[in-house]
């Protein structure tokens, strides 16, 4: 389904979605993030990369798994806590972030389906916004099989055509969103389609950064596990973990029991994001740590995204959003690291 929506009508569309919890990019203290929208008139889709991707809505940084308590009368009691089933829609999802969720879907399904992830994922509709202009100077989606107008993982993709949006619908979820305000949408004309193609051609040209010889990287990495290369590249790393916390595809987590009171015993089991760049990420109870230094942790990050994930899922576990480059306080650039890998000779 291909439609056209006048930009002036966009707030009316959002208003019609009263049965959904609506998220959109919001600016606060010079930083953009996805937050719940209460006033459709204030939705601004002219925004750079958000600090965190929409992943945080579907896979939150902290969530409760179960609650536990004990008493002399009843003994130990456990209560499972599942996410609320609440229809939601996220506007302004960049194609790279939507692809990231499609890749994360692979991780949380397969041999074991994570019910906490999927209870949210199945309730959320993703309305993408094509990147006519790169939202970051460090975007490199074209290098990792993406594009500024990729549709993977999306229910709807909107493309900016000056005074209107070209709206493409790919799923039943998307159709339901359109049908909530169908009088606002007009059929796309041939002129609109030609304008869209011109827009997309120009958008690709604006992606200036790219990884050289990326197809060489997975096989080269297989022979680099013990290379001194990792010591050299990790020298400036501060171990802050920004690169992985902001990554839209990183999905590692930890599970802990949090005791709220000891007499009587009361607490909860929680899942929180974890970070492979932290020293205690792989610490064993014996005290042994198989990744004791910065070099081995940088190696893990690069190999996970460009070798291990490729071997298992046939995709790079990177969508080229550029957040790790833009936000690294010491300027570690994953594109530069990978270019060195592709030309590595041992």
N, C-alpha and C positions, 0 to 999 in steps of 0.2 A: 504494500500500500504506500502510495506517494502522495503527500499533501503539502499545502503551503499554508503557513500561519503568519498573519501580520504581527509584527513585534508588539504593536500597541494592544493586541488581544491576548498576549501571553499571560498577564496577571489574571485576566478573566478565566483562562484555562485552569490556572493553579487554584483559583477560588472554587471552581467546580469540583475539585478533588477533595471535598470535605470529609470523605470516608477514609482518606489516607493520612498517615503521618508524612509530611512533606519535608524533605531536606534539600538544601541548595547551598552553594558557596556563600560564606559570610566573611566580611573583613572585620577584624578586631585587632587593634594595636599593630597595624601594618601587616598582619598575617591573615591569610585566607584559609578557612577550613569549612567543612560541611557541617551545618547545624540545622536544627529544626526551624522551619519558617512559620511565623505567625502572621506576617503581613505580606501577601503576594506582591503588593506594589513596590516592595523594597528588594525584590529578587534582582540581583545584578549578575548577568551572565557574561559580562566583559571583565574577566578575571585572569590572573596568571596562575601558575601551578599552585594548588593548595599545599600547605605544609604536610598534612596527612591525607592519604587517599581515602576514598569511600570505604575501603576495607574496614576501617574502624567501626562502621555501623553494623556490618554483618559479622565481623570477627572482632569484638570489642577488646580493648586493652586489658580489661578486667571483668570477669563474670563469675557468678556464684554457681557451683555445680550442685551442692547439697548443703543442708543444714543439719547439725547434729546436737543432741542434748542427752543428758542422763539424769536419772533420779533414782532414789531408793525404791520407789514403787514400780516404776516402769522400765528400769534399766536403760540401756542405750537406745535412743530413737534416731532414725535417719529419715530425712525428708528430701526427696529429689526436687531441685529447682530448675524448671525448664523455661526457656525464653517465652515471653508472651507472643501469641500469634496475632500480630497487628499489621495489616496491609500498609506498606510504605512505598514511597517513590522518591528517588534521588535524581534531581535535575542537575545538568551541567557536568555529567561524568565524562572525563576525557577518554578518548578511545584507548589510550595506553592503560588507564586504570581499569577500564572494563575488561580488557584482555587479561589484566593481572588477576581479576576475580575469576575469569574463566579458567586460568591456570590453577588457581587455588582450589577451585571446584574439584580438580583431579586429585588433589592431595587429600581432601576431606571426604572423598567417596572411595570407590574401588573396593579393596578387600574389607575395609571397615568404614562405615558411614557415620560421620560425626553428627549426631542429632542436634547438638547445640548450634552448630554452624548452619545446618540445613533448615532448621526451623525459622531462622532469620532469612536465609538466602531465598527460600521459596516464597516468602512474603514480600520481597522487595522487587520493585520494577526499576530498571535503570534507563534513564533518559539521557543519552549522550549528547555532547556538543563537539562537533568536528572542529579541528584546529586549523582555521584559515590562516592564522598567524601562530607560530610556535609559542606556547605559554611559558616557555623557558628557553634561554639561549643554549642550554645544554641538552635539549631534546635530541634523541637519536633513534626514534622508533623505527625508521626505515631499515636500520642495520640489523634489527632483531625480528624481522618478518612482520612488522606492524606497519601502520600508516596513520597520517593525520585524520583519516576518516574510516578507520577500521570499524567494522560492525560487530566483531566477535564479543559475545557476552552481553550485548545490548538488547533492549526491547524496542527502543526508539533511538534514532539518530537525527539530531537537528543540525543543519548546516546554515551558517549565517550568509544571507544574500541581501546585505544592506538593510532594507526596511522590513524584511520578512525572513522567516526560517523555512528552509526546505525540510520537510519532515518525512522520514522513512520509518515504516513500522515493520517489525520482524517477528512478533509473537502475539499470542492471545492477551498477555498482560498489556502489551502496547496498544492493542485494539481497544481494550477496556478503557485505557486512559484517554484515547481519542474520542471514544463514544460518549464519555462524560461531558464533552463540550463540542460535539461534532459540527454544530452550526458555525463554529469559529474557523473551521478548516475548509479550504477550497482545494479542488483537484489541481495537481501540478500540471502546468502547460509545457509544451515542447520548448518554449523560450526559457522557462524556469530550469528545465533539465540541461539545456545548453549552458546556461549561466553556472549551474552546479558543476558541470564538467570542467569549465574554465577555472572555477574556484579551486577545484581539486588539483588541477595541473599546477597552478601557481603555488598552492599549499606545499606540495612536495618539494618544489624548488627552494622553499624557505627553510627547509631542514638542512642546516649547514654542517652539522657534526655527524660523523659516521665512523664505524669501526672498520678497519681495513682487514680484508681476508677473514671474515668471521667464521667461515666454514672450516678453516684450518684449525681453529682454536680448540674444539673438543678433543681431537686426536693428539694435538700437541700437549695439552694439559695432562694427558695420561702418562706422559714421560717426565713430568716436572715435579712430581710429588716431593722429592728430596732435594730439589734445586736450591742453591743459595739465592736465586732470584727473589724468593719470598722475603728473605731477610733484608735485602736491599730495598724492596718496594714498601716494606712496612715500617721503615726506620722512623718516619715522621708521625706515624699513627699515635693518637692520644688514647685509644681504647674507649672513646666516648660512646660508641655504638649508634651514632646518629644515622649512619649509612643504612643500617638494618632496621632501625625503628621506623624510619621514614619510607622504607621500601614497600611498594604496594604488593609484592609477591612474597615477602618473608612471612613465615607462618609458625615459627618455633614458639613453643609455650612451655610454661612450668606449671605444676599443680602443687598447691600447699594447703595445709590445714591451718586455719586461723582461729585461735582460741579467744573467745570474747570474754569468758569468765571461767574460772576453775572450780568454783563452789557455789552453785552447782555447775557442772561442766556444760558449756554451751559454746558453739562455734560453727564454722562453715568451711567447706572446701571450695577453693577458688582456683580459677585458671587465669594466668596473666601472661602477657607477651614475654618471651625470653629473647636473648641476644647472643648470637654465636661469637661476637667480638668481645664478650666479657670473659675475664680469666676463669670464673667459676662455672662457666656454661657446661663444660664437660668434666668437672671435678667429680671423681669417684668417692664413695664413702671411705675407701681405703686411704685416701689422700693422693692417689695417683691421678695425674691429669694428662691425657694424651695430646692435648693442645695447650702446652704450658706457656707459649710465647705469642707475641703479636704476629710473627711470620706464619705460624701454623694456623692462626685464626683468619688472617687475610687469605691464605691458601684455601681454607674451607669455604669462605664466602664466594670466591671466584670459581672454584671447582664445583660447588653446589649448583650455581646458576648456569655454568657453561660446560659442564661435563656430566655430573651425576644426574641432574634433571633431564638433560638431553638423552642420556642413555635409557632412562626409565620412561619418560613421557614424550620423547621426540620433539620437544620444544625447548627453547632457551628460557630459563626462569628469570628473565629480565625483559621489560617491555619498553625500555628506553625513555623513561620519564625524566631522567636527569636529576632527580632530587638528591641522590647521594653525592653528586658532583657539586651541585649548587650550595649544599648545606655543610659540606665537610669543612671544619675549621682550619685544617692544614692543607687543603687543596689537593687531596688524593683524588685522582681522576680515573674512573674505571675505564674510560675509553683509551686513555694513554697506557694504562696497565695492560689492557687486552691487545693493543697494537704491539706492545713489546712481546707479549705471549705469542702472537701470530708469526713474529719474525725470530722467535727464540731458536737457537741452535745448540744449546747445551754447553 
